[in-house]
Amino acid sequence: MKKSLIILACLLLATGMLFAGGNQEQAAATGSEGAAFHIGVVTGTVSQSEDDLRGAERLIEEYGAVADGGMIQHITYPDNFMQEMETTITQIVGLADDPLMKAIVVNQAIPGTTEAFRRVKEKRSDILLIAGEAHEDPLVIESAADLAVNNDFVARGYLIIHTAKEMGAKTFVHISFPRHMSYETLARRRAIMEVACNDLGLKFVFETAPDPTSDVGVAGAQQFILEKVPAWVDKYGEDTAFFCTNDAHTEPLLKQLIEYGGSFVEADLPSPLMGYPGALGIDLSAEQGDFPAILKKVEQTIVEKGGTGRFGTWAYSYGYTTTAGLGELAKRVIEGNAKLTSLPDLMSAYNKYTPDAQWNGSFYTDANTGVRAKNHVLIYQDTYVMGRGYMHTTDIKVPEKYFTVK
């Protein structure tokens, strides 16, 4: 009996040492005996915002997941986040329960993020709170976030129209729905687009489509676009550029424009992965994470289908870069190698994931007061048109009048 117990004890000891060794090897893979601090990353799901999620996966690939002794704790919010706002808030606030949590990055910072950030600050004032592509009004998110970053809805409101004209468009169709038009950022961009169309000689048209977060869901919203685009192209002509404010609308819009005519400057949140793979029916799994290779394959397919000069994007995904870039910036700030609200430090973190791409940007200025925010940055990347190349939009000076349009 004693001999059996001794043998059993030895086996348990050996097993414990084996698992300890495995954990040490796992820790070694993440650079130490476990990360010194954690960064929470919150994104949408694959169905709503795949690029944002892939950026989180890139961070995990580099710095490891918390569950494996790494640095990154990634969670996703519900697809119907407008109906489940409290769930989203609870998820974000829950990250603050981790004593090693030092920063939380939310991309996209959907409605409810401000309230979540306020609750986090009440629990843990030491946690850095960063909002990527904030949906809430600028003054609202600025009140709670240590840093907010949006695509430059002011400059792009003019530049997208400028580029559409260079691509030969005579009409510009803006597709959206009431929820998005209630956002100050998106409504202001629409207003700028309309003024730019008037100034540059294009006809501006607004079309309404179903909200994918409504009862019809993503499938219903996409079916609406599939059915409507042929009629829109017939009504407005093939020399019409189309734009939609929602990611889920992008794929069916591209699919039908390739088939029926019309042009597309770039997505609301541009990426060669935004809508193009599904619309073109191409498999990019072999090119995953390699944006130059992804762009090359998308461009080749577009050209083969007769779309030369009609379809544009950013060479590197905005959603992917924002998640990864803001996570990288948070890491550098925590380690003392960057300042959170330094524009050069932000651009440096973004450039890590977008070699050779040109960026431009500035701190947000409120159109009503003229006050420039200290914690809110607007950025944009040069537009790339398939079969034509870069349009050098980052070199174009946006007329001052557009910065006061509201």
ZIQUI-V813403 format. One record per residue. N is the residue number from 0. SS is DSSP state (H for helix, E for strand, - for the rest). PHI is phi in whole degrees, -180 to 180 (NA if undefined). D_CENTER is the distance of its C-alpha to the mean C-alpha in Angstrom with 1 decimal. Layout:
BEGIN
<<N/SS/PHI/D_CENTER> <N/SS/PHI/D_CENTER>>
END
This chain:
BEGIN
<<0/-/NA/64.2> <1/H/-62/63.6> <2/H/-63/63.0> <3/H/-66/60.3> <4/H/-66/58.6> <5/H/-65/58.5> <6/H/-62/57.1> <7/H/-62/54.4> <8/H/-63/53.5> <9/H/-64/53.2> <10/H/-63/50.9> <11/H/-63/48.6> <12/H/-63/48.7> <13/H/-64/47.8> <14/H/-63/45.0> <15/H/-61/43.6> <16/H/-66/43.8> <17/H/-63/42.1> <18/H/-69/39.1> <19/H/-63/39.1> <20/H/-62/39.1> <21/H/-63/36.2> <22/H/-67/34.2> <23/H/-65/35.2> <24/H/-64/34.0> <25/H/-66/30.6> <26/H/-65/30.5> <27/H/-61/31.6> <28/H/-65/28.7> <29/-/-95/26.3> <30/-/104/28.5> <31/-/-166/30.8> <32/-/-84/32.3> <33/-/126/29.0> <34/-/-64/26.2> <35/-/-73/27.5> <36/-/-152/24.5> <37/E/-119/21.5> <38/E/-123/17.8> <39/E/-85/16.2> <40/E/-126/12.6> <41/E/-118/11.4> <42/E/-136/8.8> <43/-/-78/9.4> <44/-/-88/11.8> <45/H/-60/12.0> <46/H/-71/13.3> <47/H/-99/10.7> <48/H/-155/7.3> <49/H/-59/8.8> <50/H/-60/6.4> <51/H/-58/4.9> <52/H/-65/8.7> <53/H/-64/9.9> <54/H/-65/8.7> <55/H/-66/10.8> <56/H/-64/13.5> <57/H/-64/13.7> <58/H/-63/14.5> <59/H/-64/17.0> <60/H/-61/18.5> <61/H/-80/19.1> <62/H/-117/20.2> <63/-/81/21.2> <64/E/-88/20.7> <65/H/-55/22.7> <66/H/-61/24.8> <67/H/-106/26.0> <68/-/88/26.7> <69/-/-92/23.5> <70/-/-101/21.1> <71/E/-99/17.9> <72/E/-110/18.0> <73/E/-104/15.1> <74/E/-133/15.2> <75/E/-119/13.5> <76/-/-93/14.1> <77/-/-64/16.0> <78/-/-61/14.9> <79/-/-93/17.4> <80/-/-63/16.0> <81/-/-69/17.9> <82/-/-84/21.1> <83/-/-118/20.4> <84/H/-62/19.3> <85/H/-65/22.0> <86/H/-62/21.0> <87/H/-62/17.5> <88/H/-59/19.2> <89/H/-62/21.7> <90/H/-62/19.3> <91/H/-66/17.6> <92/H/-63/21.1> <93/H/-60/22.6> <94/H/-62/20.8> <95/H/-72/23.1> <96/H/-72/26.1> <97/-/-79/25.5> <98/-/-62/27.8> <99/-/-91/26.0> <100/E/-69/22.6> <101/E/-120/21.9> <102/E/-157/18.2> <103/E/-130/15.6> <104/E/-112/11.8> <105/E/-115/9.9> <106/E/-144/6.2> <107/-/-86/6.0> <108/-/-82/9.4> <109/-/-71/11.2> <110/-/-52/14.9> <111/-/109/17.1> <112/H/-63/15.1> <113/H/-59/17.6> <114/H/-63/20.5> <115/H/-61/19.3> <116/H/-63/19.0> <117/H/-62/22.5> <118/H/-68/23.9> <119/H/-63/22.6> <120/H/-61/24.2> <121/H/-66/27.4> <122/H/-86/27.6> <123/-/-143/26.3> <124/-/-71/26.2> <125/-/-84/25.6> <126/-/-82/22.0> <127/E/-75/19.3> <128/E/-118/16.7> <129/E/-125/13.3> <130/E/-109/10.8> <131/E/-97/7.2> <132/-/47/6.4> <133/-/-66/9.8> <134/-/-88/11.4> <135/-/-79/14.8> <136/-/-56/17.0> <137/H/-50/16.9> <138/H/-65/20.3> <139/H/-72/19.5> <140/H/-67/16.5> <141/H/-64/18.4> <142/-/-72/21.3> <143/-/-122/19.9> <144/-/-84/17.1> <145/-/-74/18.4> <146/E/-151/15.4> <147/E/-122/12.7> <148/E/-130/10.2> <149/E/-128/9.0> <150/E/-61/8.8> <151/-/-76/12.6> <152/H/-68/13.6> <153/H/-80/17.1> <154/H/-62/17.6> <155/H/-68/15.5> <156/H/-58/17.7> <157/H/-86/20.5> <158/H/-66/19.2> <159/H/-64/18.0> <160/H/-69/21.5> <161/H/-58/23.1> <162/H/-70/21.6> <163/H/-58/22.5> <164/H/-65/26.0> <165/H/-63/26.2> <166/-/-85/25.3> <167/-/99/28.2> <168/-/-75/26.9> <169/-/-113/29.3> <170/E/-133/27.4> <171/E/-127/23.8> <172/E/-107/22.7> <173/E/-104/19.9> <174/E/-109/19.1> <175/E/-160/17.9> <176/-/-154/19.6> <177/H/-54/21.0> <178/H/-59/18.5> <179/H/-65/15.8> <180/H/-75/18.7> <181/-/-85/19.6> <182/-/-79/16.6> <183/H/-57/18.0> <184/H/-63/15.0> <185/H/-75/14.8> <186/H/-68/18.6> <187/H/-67/19.2> <188/H/-64/17.2> <189/H/-58/19.2> <190/H/-62/22.3> <191/H/-65/21.7> <192/H/-59/21.2> <193/H/-66/24.5> <194/H/-65/26.3> <195/H/-63/25.1> <196/H/-61/26.3> <197/H/-63/29.6> <198/H/-72/30.0> <199/H/-99/29.2> <200/-/87/31.2> <201/-/-107/28.7> <202/E/-84/29.2> <203/E/-101/26.4> <204/E/-130/26.0> <205/E/-111/24.0> <206/E/-120/23.8> <207/E/-101/22.9> <208/-/-131/21.4> <209/-/-64/21.2> <210/-/-77/18.4> <211/-/-62/17.1> <212/-/-89/17.5> <213/-/-84/21.1> <214/-/-63/24.1> <215/-/-73/23.6> <216/H/72/20.5> <217/H/-64/18.0> <218/H/-61/21.0> <219/H/-67/22.9> <220/H/-66/20.3> <221/H/-69/19.8> <222/H/-64/23.6> <223/H/-60/24.0> <224/H/-63/21.9> <225/H/-56/23.9> <226/H/-78/27.1> <227/H/-85/26.5> <228/H/-56/25.2> <229/H/-56/28.6> <230/H/-69/30.3> <231/H/-64/27.9> <232/H/-62/28.5> <233/H/-64/32.2> <234/H/-75/32.2> <235/H/-99/30.4> <236/-/98/31.2> <237/-/-73/29.5> <238/-/-90/28.9> <239/E/-117/26.2> <240/E/-98/22.5> <241/E/-112/20.2> <242/E/-146/16.8> <243/E/-128/15.0> <244/-/-90/12.7> <245/-/-119/11.6> <246/H/-60/9.8> <247/H/-65/13.0> <248/H/-77/15.2> <249/H/-64/14.0> <250/H/-60/15.9> <251/H/-65/19.2> <252/H/-64/19.0> <253/H/-62/18.7> <254/H/-55/21.4> <255/H/-79/23.8> <256/H/-67/23.4> <257/H/-62/24.2> <258/H/-80/27.2> <259/H/-109/28.5> <260/-/108/27.5> <261/-/97/25.4> <262/E/-132/22.5> <263/E/-147/18.7> <264/-/-69/17.4> <265/-/-172/13.7> <266/-/-75/11.0> <267/-/-54/9.5> <268/-/-122/6.1> <269/-/-65/8.3> <270/-/-172/9.0> <271/-/-66/12.5> <272/-/-93/11.5> <273/-/-77/10.1> <274/-/86/13.5> <275/H/-66/15.8> <276/H/-56/17.1> <277/H/-68/18.2> <278/H/-66/19.5> <279/H/-93/21.4> <280/-/68/22.5> <281/-/-114/21.8> <282/-/-99/21.4> <283/-/-113/19.1> <284/H/-62/19.9> <285/H/-70/22.1> <286/H/-99/19.5> <287/-/-50/16.8> <288/-/85/15.0> <289/-/-103/17.0> <290/H/-67/15.0> <291/H/-60/18.2> <292/H/-70/19.9> <293/H/-63/17.2> <294/H/-62/17.3> <295/H/-61/21.1> <296/H/-70/21.5> <297/H/-64/19.4> <298/H/-62/21.3> <299/H/-60/24.6> <300/H/-68/24.2> <301/H/-60/23.3> <302/H/-63/26.4> <303/H/-62/28.6> <304/-/-91/27.8> <305/-/82/28.8> <306/-/-100/25.5> <307/-/-53/26.1> <308/-/77/24.8> <309/-/-109/23.3> <310/E/-132/19.7> <311/E/-127/17.0> <312/E/-168/13.5> <313/E/-101/12.1> <314/-/-61/13.8> <315/-/-121/11.0> <316/-/-60/7.5> <317/H/-66/5.2> <318/H/-63/2.3> <319/H/-61/5.8> <320/H/-66/7.2> <321/H/-66/5.7> <322/H/-62/6.8> <323/H/-67/9.8> <324/H/-66/10.6> <325/H/-71/10.8> <326/H/-64/12.7> <327/H/-64/14.9> <328/H/-61/15.5> <329/H/-58/16.6> <330/H/-60/18.9> <331/H/-64/20.4> <332/H/-66/21.1> <333/H/-61/22.7> <334/-/-82/24.8> <335/-/83/25.9> <336/-/-106/24.5> <337/-/-160/22.1> <338/-/-105/21.9> <339/-/-62/18.9> <340/-/-105/19.2> <341/-/-92/20.3> <342/H/-62/18.5> <343/H/-61/20.0> <344/H/-69/19.0> <345/H/-64/15.3> <346/H/-62/15.5> <347/H/-62/17.5> <348/H/-66/15.0> <349/H/-67/12.3> <350/H/-63/15.3> <351/-/-58/16.1> <352/-/-104/13.4> <353/-/-136/14.0> <354/-/-57/17.8> <355/-/76/19.4> <356/-/-84/16.5> <357/-/-97/17.3> <358/E/-120/15.2> <359/E/-144/16.5> <360/E/174/16.0> <361/E/-163/18.0> <362/E/-75/18.4> <363/E/-65/18.0> <364/E/-115/21.4> <365/-/-70/22.5> <366/-/-69/24.2> <367/-/-82/26.9> <368/-/-106/28.1> <369/-/78/27.1> <370/-/-82/26.1> <371/E/-91/23.4> <372/E/-71/21.2> <373/E/-99/21.6> <374/E/-131/18.4> <375/E/-137/15.8> <376/E/-114/14.3> <377/E/-110/13.0> <378/E/-135/12.0> <379/E/-154/11.9> <380/E/-113/12.8> <381/-/-61/15.9> <382/E/-81/16.0> <383/E/-116/17.6> <384/E/-103/19.9> <385/-/-58/21.2> <386/-/81/24.9> <387/-/-129/24.9> <388/E/104/22.6> <389/E/-68/20.8> <390/-/-99/21.6> <391/-/58/21.6> <392/H/-67/19.7> <393/H/-71/19.1> <394/H/-96/22.9> <395/-/-80/23.5> <396/-/-86/24.7> <397/-/-78/23.5> <398/-/-55/26.6> <399/H/-58/27.0> <400/H/-58/27.8> <401/H/-73/24.2> <402/H/-78/23.2> <403/H/-116/25.6> <404/-/-70/24.8> <405/-/-149/23.9>>
END
